[in-house]
Amino acid sequence: MSKHGGKRTGAGRKNKADELLLIEQLDKHIDRDVVIQKLRALVDQGDFKAIQLYMNYLYGKPKETREVKIETEKPIIDL
């Protein structure tokens, strides 16, 4: 039997309470206004990652599309 997959301790997304606690702790040490000023400075410098981050938050990520091509094979022997 493989030991990979299935339910494991610590696997999966953290619960909402843990997430909110982390945000609360970060807010004690990070000034949001300073972060916004830094992001603006990077955008003004033309930093692509900063522009991408800003646009994703402003307009949302573009919808991902995938082209699926299914080819059927013809049988070699025709009965």
N, C-alpha and C positions, 0 to 999 in steps of 0.2 A: 504494500500500500504506500502510495506517495505521501510525503509529509508536507507537500505544498498545496495551497488552496484551502478553501473552507474557512470556518470561523477561527480567528486567532485573536489573542489578547492584544489590544492596542491597534487592531486593524480597523480600517474604515474612517469615515469622517468623524471628527470630534463633535460632541453634542453642543447645542447652541449656548448653554450656560458656560462651558469652557471657552467658547469663542468670544463671548461677551466679556468674560473675565480677562482674557488676553488683550482685547481692545482697551478695556479700562486701565490695565497696567501700562500699556503703551502710551495712552493719553497722558499719564502722569509724567512721562519722560520726554515726550515729543510734542512740540508746539505746532499745531496744524498750520498756523499762519506762516511759520518759517518754511514748512514743507511746501506750501503753495508758492511762496516766493522763489524757492530753489527750483521748483518745477517750471515756473514761468521763465526764470533765467535760462534754464536748459532749452526750453522751447524757443526762446529768443535767439539762442545760439545755433538753432537748427538741429539739435540733437534728435535723431529719428525716433529713438526709443521713448523719449519724453513726449514727443508729438503723438506717437502711437498710443501711449498710455492715456494722454489727455483726450484724444479722439474716441478711444474705446469707452471712456467714462461718459463723454458728452453724448455720443450717438449710439453706443453699444457696439459690440463686435459684429462684423459682417457675418451674414449667414454662410456657413460652410457648405459647399456643394461638392458632391462627388459624382463622377461619371461612372456608371456601372454598365459594362458591356458584357453581355452574355452571348457566347457563340455556341450553337448546338452543333454537335458532330453528327454526320451522316453515318449510318452503319456500313461496314465494309461488305457484309453479305446481305443481299436483298432477298428476303424470303417471300 
